[in-house]
Amino acid sequence: MRRYEYRVLQIRESMIGGKLSADKLERVLNDAADEGWQLRAITSTEVKGRIGPGGVEGLLVTLERPVG
């Protein structure tokens, strides 16, 4: 029986309107918290863009919540 479920969000600068700011990240996390998710981990990463090679700076945000 699974006790937790997980969601991983890929957040790149363009998804939250420019530079990754604390206020914008806080808004994303609070929206997830409203759905019962809690922060498990944040990892800085290079996220592949839609156009061309290479990537942009971004974050992988891992969220967790109890099942049921």
Sequence and secondary structure as in RCSB ss.txt:
>XXXX:A:sequence
MRRYEYRVLQIRESMIGGKLSADKLERVLNDAADEGWQLRAITSTEVKGRIGPGGVEGLLVTLERPVG
>XXXX:A:secstr
   EEEEEEEEEGGGGTSS  HHHHHHHHHHHHHTT EEEEEEEEEEE SSSSSEEEEEEEEEEEE  
